[in-house]
Amino acid sequence: MTIRQLTDSDLQSLANICETAADKFKANAADLREWRHPHLAEQFERQEKEAREFSSIFMNAEPLEVSYESA
């Protein structure tokens, strides 16, 4: 088992990654609506919402340790 300390910088990076993904999901949803694929657009809208929620969680989190199995 490996343990990694996530610092403030790591958490900010994760928040930024989530925001970038959310922006892409939003753009994809807009394209899909334009192309008349509402069900797929809704999926990307849900993913955008979830990515923004995770971004907020990471931005407000305190440094923490994560344990994981190495691949």
DRENTORKOL-3810 file (N, C-alpha, C; in nm, 4 decimals):
REM DRENTORKOL-3810
@n.u->0.0859; n.v->-0.1176; n.w->0.0000; ca.u->0.0000; ca.v->0.0000; ca.w->0.0000; c.u->0.0906; c.v->0.1239; c.w->0.0000
@n.u->0.0567; n.v->0.2183; n.w->-0.0831; ca.u->0.1316; ca.v->0.3433; ca.w->-0.0932; c.u->0.0482; c.v->0.4557; c.w->-0.0335
@n.u->0.1133; n.v->0.5465; n.w->0.0355; ca.u->0.0456; ca.v->0.6617; ca.w->0.0949; c.u->0.1029; c.v->0.7880; c.w->0.0319
@n.u->0.0154; n.v->0.8775; n.w->-0.0057; ca.u->0.0585; ca.v->1.0053; ca.w->-0.0633; c.u->-0.0092; c.v->1.1186; c.w->0.0113
@n.u->0.0687; n.v->1.2155; n.w->0.0482; ca.u->0.0168; ca.v->1.3361; ca.w->0.1107; c.u->-0.0245; c.v->1.4334; c.w->-0.0002
@n.u->-0.1512; n.v->1.4746; n.w->-0.0012; ca.u->-0.1976; ca.v->1.5747; ca.w->-0.0968; c.u->-0.1864; c.v->1.7120; c.w->-0.0317
@n.u->-0.0999; n.v->1.7950; n.w->-0.0869; ca.u->-0.0751; ca.v->1.9288; ca.w->-0.0330; c.u->-0.1771; c.v->2.0273; c.w->-0.0883
@n.u->-0.1713; n.v->2.1508; n.w->-0.0396; ca.u->-0.2569; ca.v->2.2564; ca.w->-0.0931; c.u->-0.2372; c.v->2.2706; c.w->-0.2438
@n.u->-0.1127; n.v->2.2621; n.w->-0.2877; ca.u->-0.0815; ca.v->2.2729; ca.w->-0.4302; c.u->-0.1443; c.v->2.1577; c.w->-0.5090
@n.u->-0.1365; n.v->2.0364; n.w->-0.4565; ca.u->-0.1977; ca.v->1.9212; ca.w->-0.5226; c.u->-0.3493; c.v->1.9396; c.w->-0.5335
@n.u->-0.4108; n.v->1.9862; n.w->-0.4258; ca.u->-0.5558; ca.v->2.0056; ca.w->-0.4244; c.u->-0.5966; c.v->2.1151; c.w->-0.5226
@n.u->-0.5157; n.v->2.2197; n.w->-0.5344; ca.u->-0.5438; ca.v->2.3250; ca.w->-0.6317; c.u->-0.5325; c.v->2.2703; c.w->-0.7735
@n.u->-0.4327; n.v->2.1861; n.w->-0.7970; ca.u->-0.4184; ca.v->2.1229; ca.w->-0.9291; c.u->-0.5402; c.v->2.0372; c.w->-0.9615
@n.u->-0.5864; n.v->1.9593; n.w->-0.8650; ca.u->-0.7050; ca.v->1.8763; ca.w->-0.8877; c.u->-0.8282; c.v->1.9629; c.w->-0.9159
@n.u->-0.8412; n.v->2.0738; n.w->-0.8439; ca.u->-0.9527; ca.v->2.1658; ca.w->-0.8682; c.u->-0.9451; c.v->2.2224; c.w->-1.0099
@n.u->-0.8261; n.v->2.2610; n.w->-1.0519; ca.u->-0.8083; ca.v->2.3156; ca.w->-1.1871; c.u->-0.8393; c.v->2.2109; c.w->-1.2940
@n.u->-0.7982; n.v->2.0882; n.w->-1.2707; ca.u->-0.8275; ca.v->1.9795; ca.w->-1.3642; c.u->-0.9791; c.v->1.9621; c.w->-1.3770
@n.u->-1.0472; n.v->1.9651; n.w->-1.2654; ca.u->-1.1931; ca.v->1.9496; ca.w->-1.2673; c.u->-1.2602; c.v->2.0659; c.w->-1.3400
@n.u->-1.2129; n.v->2.1877; n.w->-1.3195; ca.u->-1.2696; ca.v->2.3047; ca.w->-1.3879; c.u->-1.2483; c.v->2.2957; c.w->-1.5389
@n.u->-1.1304; n.v->2.2514; n.w->-1.5792; ca.u->-1.1018; ca.v->2.2354; ca.w->-1.7219; c.u->-1.1942; c.v->2.1305; c.w->-1.7820
@n.u->-1.2121; n.v->2.0201; n.w->-1.7123; ca.u->-1.3032; ca.v->1.9158; ca.w->-1.7604; c.u->-1.4463; c.v->1.9690; c.w->-1.7671
@n.u->-1.4882; n.v->2.0437; n.w->-1.6663; ca.u->-1.6238; ca.v->2.0988; ca.w->-1.6645; c.u->-1.6467; c.v->2.1911; c.w->-1.7842
@n.u->-1.5490; n.v->2.2737; n.w->-1.8148; ca.u->-1.5610; ca.v->2.3630; ca.w->-1.9303; c.u->-1.5763; c.v->2.2838; c.w->-2.0598
@n.u->-1.5023; n.v->2.1750; n.w->-2.0723; ca.u->-1.5116; ca.v->2.0908; ca.w->-2.1921; c.u->-1.6470; c.v->2.0208; c.w->-2.1974
@n.u->-1.6943; n.v->1.9702; n.w->-2.0830; ca.u->-1.8259; ca.v->1.9066; ca.w->-2.0797; c.u->-1.9344; c.v->2.0051; c.w->-2.1215
@n.u->-1.9237; n.v->2.1292; n.w->-2.0748; ca.u->-2.0216; ca.v->2.2327; ca.w->-2.1094; c.u->-2.0212; c.v->2.2587; c.w->-2.2606
@n.u->-1.9044; n.v->2.2689; n.w->-2.3195; ca.u->-1.8930; ca.v->2.2912; ca.w->-2.4636; c.u->-1.9498; c.v->2.1723; c.w->-2.5406
@n.u->-1.9201; n.v->2.0511; n.w->-2.4948; ca.u->-1.9731; ca.v->1.9320; ca.w->-2.5605; c.u->-2.1255; c.v->1.9302; c.w->-2.5551
@n.u->-2.1814; n.v->1.9663; n.w->-2.4399; ca.u->-2.3275; ca.v->1.9686; ca.w->-2.4252; c.u->-2.3891; c.v->2.0688; c.w->-2.5219
@n.u->-2.3291; n.v->2.1857; n.w->-2.5343; ca.u->-2.3812; ca.v->2.2873; ca.w->-2.6265; c.u->-2.3780; c.v->2.2356; c.w->-2.7703
@n.u->-2.2680; n.v->2.1719; n.w->-2.8087; ca.u->-2.2582; ca.v->2.1160; ca.w->-2.9439; c.u->-2.3651; c.v->2.0094; c.w->-2.9667
@n.u->-2.3825; n.v->1.9231; n.w->-2.8697; ca.u->-2.4792; ca.v->1.8149; ca.w->-2.8850; c.u->-2.6223; c.v->1.8674; c.w->-2.8932
@n.u->-2.6522; n.v->1.9725; n.w->-2.8198; ca.u->-2.7855; ca.v->2.0333; ca.w->-2.8308; c.u->-2.8049; c.v->2.0914; c.w->-2.9708
@n.u->-2.7012; n.v->2.1571; n.w->-3.0209; ca.u->-2.7067; ca.v->2.2138; ca.w->-3.1561; c.u->-2.7287; c.v->2.1030; c.w->-3.2598
@n.u->-2.6684; n.v->1.9874; n.w->-3.2369; ca.u->-2.6795; ca.v->1.8749; ca.w->-3.3296; c.u->-2.8027; c.v->1.7886; c.w->-3.3009
@n.u->-2.8869; n.v->1.8366; n.w->-3.2094; ca.u->-3.0139; ca.v->1.7698; ca.w->-3.1756; c.u->-2.9952; c.v->1.6305; c.w->-3.1146
@n.u->-2.9066; n.v->1.6252; n.w->-3.0183; ca.u->-2.8861; ca.v->1.5027; ca.w->-2.9401; c.u->-2.9075; c.v->1.5364; c.w->-2.7919
@n.u->-3.0325; n.v->1.5627; n.w->-2.7524; ca.u->-3.0588; ca.v->1.6108; ca.w->-2.6160; c.u->-3.0186; c.v->1.5135; c.w->-2.5051
@n.u->-3.0329; n.v->1.3843; n.w->-2.5286; ca.u->-2.9982; ca.v->1.2880; ca.w->-2.4224; c.u->-2.8489; c.v->1.2882; c.w->-2.3949
@n.u->-2.7688; n.v->1.2940; n.w->-2.4993; ca.u->-2.6243; ca.v->1.3021; ca.w->-2.4797; c.u->-2.5861; c.v->1.4358; c.w->-2.4166
@n.u->-2.6535; n.v->1.5414; n.w->-2.4572; ca.u->-2.6261; ca.v->1.6737; ca.w->-2.3992; c.u->-2.6528; c.v->1.6719; c.w->-2.2491
@n.u->-2.7613; n.v->1.6083; n.w->-2.2092; ca.u->-2.7941; ca.v->1.6003; ca.w->-2.0662; c.u->-2.6856; c.v->1.5256; c.w->-1.9894
@n.u->-2.6309; n.v->1.4220; n.w->-2.0497; ca.u->-2.5230; ca.v->1.3474; ca.w->-1.9844; c.u->-2.4024; c.v->1.4386; c.w->-1.9602
@n.u->-2.3646; n.v->1.5165; n.w->-2.0611; ca.u->-2.2511; ca.v->1.6065; ca.w->-2.0455; c.u->-2.2816; c.v->1.7191; c.w->-1.9468
@n.u->-2.4064; n.v->1.7620; n.w->-1.9391; ca.u->-2.4444; ca.v->1.8640; ca.w->-1.8410; c.u->-2.4325; c.v->1.8098; c.w->-1.6989
@n.u->-2.4712; n.v->1.6827; n.w->-1.6800; ca.u->-2.4535; ca.v->1.6200; ca.w->-1.5473; c.u->-2.3053; c.v->1.6094; c.w->-1.5124
@n.u->-2.2238; n.v->1.5706; n.w->-1.6108; ca.u->-2.0805; ca.v->1.5590; ca.w->-1.5859; c.u->-2.0192; c.v->1.6956; c.w->-1.5551
@n.u->-2.0652; n.v->1.7989; n.w->-1.6221; ca.u->-2.0156; ca.v->1.9340; ca.w->-1.5911; c.u->-2.0467; c.v->1.9694; c.w->-1.4460
@n.u->-2.1718; n.v->1.9447; n.w->-1.4050; ca.u->-2.2130; ca.v->1.9752; ca.w->-1.2673; c.u->-2.1270; c.v->1.8994; c.w->-1.1662
@n.u->-2.1065; n.v->1.7701; n.w->-1.1917; ca.u->-2.0262; ca.v->1.6888; ca.w->-1.1000; c.u->-1.8812; c.v->1.7366; c.w->-1.0953
@n.u->-1.8254; n.v->1.7707; n.w->-1.2100; ca.u->-1.6866; ca.v->1.8190; ca.w->-1.2135; c.u->-1.6732; c.v->1.9485; c.w->-1.1345
@n.u->-1.7713; n.v->2.0383; n.w->-1.1464; ca.u->-1.7655; ca.v->2.1644; ca.w->-1.0704; c.u->-1.7811; c.v->2.1385; c.w->-0.9198
@n.u->-1.8630; n.v->2.0401; n.w->-0.8840; ca.u->-1.8772; ca.v->2.0040; ca.w->-0.7426; c.u->-1.7452; c.v->1.9502; c.w->-0.6875
@n.u->-1.6795; n.v->1.8631; n.w->-0.7639; ca.u->-1.5502; ca.v->1.8111; ca.w->-0.7195; c.u->-1.4467; c.v->1.9228; c.w->-0.7115
@n.u->-1.4505; n.v->2.0159; n.w->-0.8056; ca.u->-1.3583; ca.v->2.1293; ca.w->-0.8016; c.u->-1.3753; c.v->2.2054; c.w->-0.6710
@n.u->-1.4993; n.v->2.2305; n.w->-0.6346; ca.u->-1.5277; ca.v->2.3027; ca.w->-0.5103; c.u->-1.4789; c.v->2.2245; c.w->-0.3882
@n.u->-1.4998; n.v->2.0941; n.w->-0.3900; ca.u->-1.4528; ca.v->2.0103; ca.w->-0.2794; c.u->-1.3013; c.v->2.0211; c.w->-0.2659
@n.u->-1.2301; n.v->2.0057; n.w->-0.3780; ca.u->-1.0838; ca.v->2.0130; ca.w->-0.3735; c.u->-1.0352; c.v->2.1512; c.w->-0.3306
@n.u->-1.1029; n.v->2.2572; n.w->-0.3777; ca.u->-1.0604; ca.v->2.3936; ca.w->-0.3417; c.u->-1.0755; c.v->2.4203; c.w->-0.1923
@n.u->-1.1735; n.v->2.3547; n.w->-0.1307; ca.u->-1.2019; ca.v->2.3803; ca.w->0.0105; c.u->-1.1471; c.v->2.2739; c.w->0.1041
@n.u->-1.0779; n.v->2.1755; n.w->0.0503; ca.u->-1.0258; ca.v->2.0655; ca.w->0.1319; c.u->-0.8970; c.v->2.1060; c.w->0.2037
@n.u->-0.8752; n.v->2.0428; n.w->0.3148; ca.u->-0.7499; ca.v->2.0546; ca.w->0.3881; c.u->-0.6549; c.v->1.9485; c.w->0.3334
@n.u->-0.5250; n.v->1.9705; n.w->0.3417; ca.u->-0.4308; ca.v->1.8659; ca.w->0.2997; c.u->-0.4674; c.v->1.7325; c.w->0.3659
@n.u->-0.4472; n.v->1.6250; n.w->0.2924; ca.u->-0.4868; ca.v->1.4939; ca.w->0.3430; c.u->-0.3966; c.v->1.3861; c.w->0.2854
@n.u->-0.4060; n.v->1.2703; n.w->0.3450; ca.u->-0.3316; ca.v->1.1544; ca.w->0.2974; c.u->-0.4261; c.v->1.0630; c.w->0.2219
@n.u->-0.3745; n.v->1.0034; n.w->0.1148; ca.u->-0.4510; ca.v->0.9069; ca.w->0.0362; c.u->-0.3670; c.v->0.7799; c.w->0.0289
@n.u->-0.4294; n.v->0.6676; n.w->0.0585; ca.u->-0.3596; ca.v->0.5406; ca.w->0.0441; c.u->-0.4189; c.v->0.4664; c.w->-0.0748
@n.u->-0.3306; n.v->0.3990; n.w->-0.1479; ca.u->-0.3745; ca.v->0.3293; ca.w->-0.2677; c.u->-0.2803; c.v->0.2146; c.w->-0.2979
@n.u->-0.3312; n.v->0.1225; n.w->-0.3780; ca.u->-0.2501; ca.v->0.0102; ca.w->-0.4243; c.u->-0.1736; c.v->0.0555; c.w->-0.5483
@n.u->-0.0454; n.v->0.0313; n.w->-0.5536; ca.u->0.0345; ca.v->0.0664; ca.w->-0.6695; c.u->0.0005; c.v->-0.0252; c.w->-0.7863
@n.u->-0.0013; n.v->0.0317; n.w->-0.9055; ca.u->-0.0357; ca.v->-0.0471; ca.w->-1.0242; c.u->0.0824; c.v->-0.1299; c.w->-1.0688
END
